[in-house]
Amino acid sequence: MAKIGILNSVNTVNTGGVFQYIMSLVESLKNDERHEYVLFYEDPKFRKFCSDHQNFKLVCIPPDDNGISRIVGKLAALFGFRSLRSSRYRSIRENKIDILINPASSSIGFRLGLPSIVVIHDLMHKYYPEFPEYSLKSRITRDLTFRRAAKHSVFTVVDSNQGREDLVRFYKIDKRKIKVIPYCPASYSYNYKDLDEQYIASVIDKYGIPDKFIFYPAQFWHHKNHSRLIESIYSLREQFNIKVQVVLVGAQKKDSRDTLPAVTKQIERLKLQNQIFNLGYLPEKELVALYKKSIALVFPSLGGPTNIPILEAMVLGTPVLCSNLFSMPDQVGNAGLLFDPFSVKDMAEKIHRIWTDEDLRQACIQKGYERVKNATLENYAGRWEQVIEEALNMEKRSVV
């Protein structure tokens, strides 16, 4: 029996795609009794999310309160110091981990001298260096960290063939060291899949939103493309006298990357306050209720290669409209409508179709169910278990 570590270095819980990725990973592996799993986490609130995972040992990494230690840690991350002597990571060493899985793309495994499997979700900073979320500092840090993590890991896991091609293209990583494991829908999609109509109605009433609306769950970053979505809603009203209602949800970052102030001003300038509703961050159960009630998920994001909300929508019986960029067309297949996210006209036309055509919506729902019928936590676990076994065997051979 090997000891597998999973490092949750996300310092906030329940927000963002990386956190949901970690939760799906933990949820899928909780029944694997062939190995001992140790889950390392930084935010103490994270423990409650894993309270029923009996085969996971939970270890909280202490906060780094020492200023000098923080500086040394940042320098180590940037310049690849092989060893981290900080007491903060002593628990990882003390647990004698055989393989450390790092879903947050850091190079801690390399710096600790541990065999690791690192997940790199995307290299979108290479495609959109002009976006505020990819500042010069961010791009330099991502490049140094991702390249080192991928180079020194046993395997690097990506979500798609596009993700693998990007690692080879930008970082010259050996393709044989890259494993493709498609995203799995967040576990709450399954936990709350069968919500009753009464609860869904109570959520609609709680937030005072209309019964008919399209839905976009996303944080307010530039690449999420809220501005063109709003322009398309305005276009539909002005050109076709069709008032499409939109519900937005997403955590606010409250920093230079946050586009919410600009989005709010745009809504006010176009007088769309009665059509566009921003609910902020919502609990998972309420999020599922909105998926199930909505006319469609409209996903105009400019980033990829693939995205978890598209899978969530298909699992929950929500028609999908999404960008035609990167690997999203492969992710959706024939189960949804694609549009050019840079074209307000194309986006408006596709929204108009899904808004007015009940038969089209039903066809998308049925095709969506078929599309994700194998996207289960069990199958996701099988993919991960296979990669873990291969990594362990490679490490055994390297020792011999």
GICORLIN-V940769 format. One record per backbone hydrogen bond with DSSP energy under -1.0 kcal/mol. NH is the residue of the N-H (numbers start at 1). CO is the residue of the C=O. E is the energy in kcal/mol with one decimal. If there is no record, write none. Layout:
nh;co;e
NH;CO;E
NH;CO;E
//
This chain:
nh;co;e
4;36;-3.1
5;99;-2.9
6;38;-2.6
7;101;-2.7
8;40;-3.4
20;16;-1.6
21;17;-2.3
22;18;-2.4
23;19;-2.4
24;20;-2.4
25;21;-2.3
26;22;-2.8
27;23;-2.8
28;24;-2.3
29;25;-1.7
32;29;-1.7
36;2;-2.7
37;55;-1.2
38;4;-2.8
39;57;-3.2
40;6;-2.7
41;59;-2.1
46;43;-2.4
47;44;-1.4
49;46;-1.5
50;47;-1.6
53;50;-1.5
54;52;-1.3
56;53;-1.8
57;37;-2.9
59;39;-2.7
61;41;-3.4
65;63;-1.2
70;66;-2.2
71;67;-2.0
72;68;-2.6
73;69;-2.5
74;70;-2.3
75;71;-2.4
76;72;-2.6
77;73;-2.1
78;74;-2.2
79;75;-3.0
80;76;-1.6
89;86;-1.6
90;87;-1.4
93;89;-1.4
94;90;-2.9
95;91;-1.3
96;93;-1.9
98;3;-2.9
99;3;-1.3
100;115;-2.5
101;5;-3.8
102;117;-3.0
105;102;-1.1
111;107;-2.3
112;108;-2.2
113;110;-1.1
114;109;-2.9
117;100;-2.3
118;155;-1.9
119;102;-2.4
120;157;-2.1
126;123;-2.0
128;124;-2.3
131;128;-1.7
134;131;-1.7
139;135;-3.0
140;136;-2.4
141;137;-2.4
142;138;-2.9
143;139;-2.4
144;140;-2.5
145;141;-2.6
146;142;-3.1
147;143;-2.2
148;144;-1.7
149;145;-2.8
150;146;-2.7
151;147;-2.3
152;148;-2.2
153;149;-1.0
154;116;-2.7
156;177;-2.5
157;118;-2.7
158;179;-2.5
164;160;-1.7
165;161;-2.6
166;162;-2.3
167;163;-1.7
168;164;-2.0
169;165;-2.7
170;166;-3.0
171;167;-1.7
172;168;-1.1
173;167;-1.3
177;174;-2.1
178;175;-1.6
179;156;-2.9
181;158;-2.8
189;186;-2.0
191;187;-2.2
192;188;-2.2
195;192;-1.2
200;196;-1.9
201;197;-2.6
202;198;-1.8
203;199;-1.7
204;200;-2.0
205;201;-2.3
206;202;-2.3
207;203;-1.8
209;204;-1.6
214;245;-2.7
215;296;-2.5
216;247;-2.4
218;249;-2.8
221;219;-1.8
224;221;-1.3
225;222;-1.8
229;225;-1.3
230;226;-2.5
231;227;-2.1
232;228;-2.1
233;229;-1.8
234;230;-2.2
235;231;-2.5
236;232;-2.1
237;233;-1.7
238;234;-2.6
239;235;-2.8
240;236;-1.5
242;236;-1.9
244;242;-1.0
246;275;-3.4
247;214;-2.6
248;277;-3.3
249;216;-1.5
250;280;-1.3
258;255;-1.6
259;220;-2.3
263;259;-2.6
264;260;-3.0
265;261;-2.0
266;262;-2.1
267;263;-2.3
268;264;-2.0
269;265;-2.7
270;266;-2.1
271;268;-1.0
272;267;-2.8
275;272;-2.1
276;272;-2.2
277;246;-3.0
279;248;-2.9
287;283;-2.1
288;284;-2.3
289;285;-1.8
290;286;-1.8
291;287;-2.1
292;288;-2.6
293;289;-1.7
294;290;-2.0
295;213;-3.5
297;319;-3.1
298;215;-2.5
299;321;-3.0
302;223;-3.3
312;308;-2.3
313;309;-2.5
314;310;-1.7
315;311;-2.3
316;312;-2.1
318;313;-2.9
321;297;-2.7
322;337;-2.3
323;299;-1.7
324;339;-1.4
328;325;-2.0
331;327;-2.0
332;328;-2.4
333;329;-2.5
335;332;-1.9
337;320;-2.2
339;322;-1.8
343;340;-1.9
347;343;-2.2
348;344;-2.5
349;345;-2.3
350;346;-2.1
351;347;-2.2
352;348;-2.6
353;349;-2.0
354;350;-2.2
355;351;-2.4
356;352;-1.6
357;353;-1.3
361;357;-1.8
362;358;-2.3
363;359;-2.1
364;360;-2.4
365;361;-2.2
366;362;-2.2
367;363;-2.4
368;364;-2.3
369;365;-2.3
370;366;-1.8
371;367;-2.2
372;368;-1.7
375;372;-1.4
376;374;-1.9
380;376;-2.2
381;377;-2.6
382;378;-2.0
383;379;-1.8
384;380;-2.1
385;381;-3.2
386;382;-1.8
387;383;-1.8
388;384;-2.7
389;385;-2.4
390;386;-2.1
391;387;-2.3
392;388;-2.4
393;389;-2.4
394;390;-2.1
395;391;-2.0
396;392;-2.2
397;393;-2.2
398;394;-2.0
399;395;-1.7
400;396;-1.9
//
